């Protein structure tokens, strides 16, 4: 492992995804580049997997974001919400296409349904989108993550078993093992280091897995894609549905910069229509898992402060949240903006400077 900051401080980035709206992560990564802040670990969920890959491979992040935004133009206000209707009808080039037309054509010449459930299955199937990414996309991301000396964490979820899979490269495995060695017991640490797959943690069902192209695909598999895709016989989905922010696995870090697509409090008046309520439900779900992650770090810090954790190598972990102020609603989950990127960039620069003053 290489030291990333003066004083051997271990720096981690936690990037939370939200559909295709991930400009907040790009803004933070641009700030980190500007400030010369290099991470030892990065956790990323959903769409932030793609931007973490771009960051590690040295792509021009601003140019990549500008190209993505240009490829998905929004209608001007006050008609911006109609953009999602266009997205549903046309799909997102290179990412997914609508599935409903295919489903209706498939059912056109079938015998009439014999139950209400079968009618629902035909008229409103679980699969509403068909992913269209080339398989080489997942291969390239897996290869890039496995070659870097930055510890990488991302997740997927099996809803049938409730198990969350945390996918790691060798650098992340080593940091995680070191954390367990210092905070819990050496036996678990050895198992994490030596085993390709390992069960760890007692609070929520989690399983450690390697990074493969199939698992990258699983970590980007949205619920609207349906349940047909399987890895080793299991139906897996994007892990953001379980946990938007992966923080507890990086408890060995001195500082974790937590980059989120929404604030911890709801902006503006409470919902007055269905879509606003769906937006609130999503934010409540994501903030709920975030609260659990913060509580884990806060508990470890408290135990250290009172002397209950005496391990020589244990570090107090500082959390610096970057929460964009741009108000994005239910129809913005697949649309990015340079405004969001620049908002995050400004806040991130301030947070990095605040942390460096303490060093």
MOJOQUI-V706785 format. One record per helix or strand of 2 or more residues. SS is the DSSP state (a for helix, b for strand). FROM is the first residue (numbers start at 1). TO is the last residue. If there is no record, write none. Layout:
# MOJOQUI-V706785
ss,from,to
SS,FROM,TO
SS,FROM,TO
This chain:
# MOJOQUI-V706785
ss,from,to
a,6,8
b,11,15
a,23,35
b,41,44
a,48,56
a,61,71
a,82,90
b,96,98
a,100,107
a,116,123
b,129,131
a,135,147
b,151,158
b,163,168
a,170,183
a,186,194
b,198,200
b,206,210
a,213,219
a,223,225
b,230,231
b,234,235
b,237,238
a,239,241
a,248,250
b,255,260
a,274,305
b,318,323
a,330,332
a,338,357
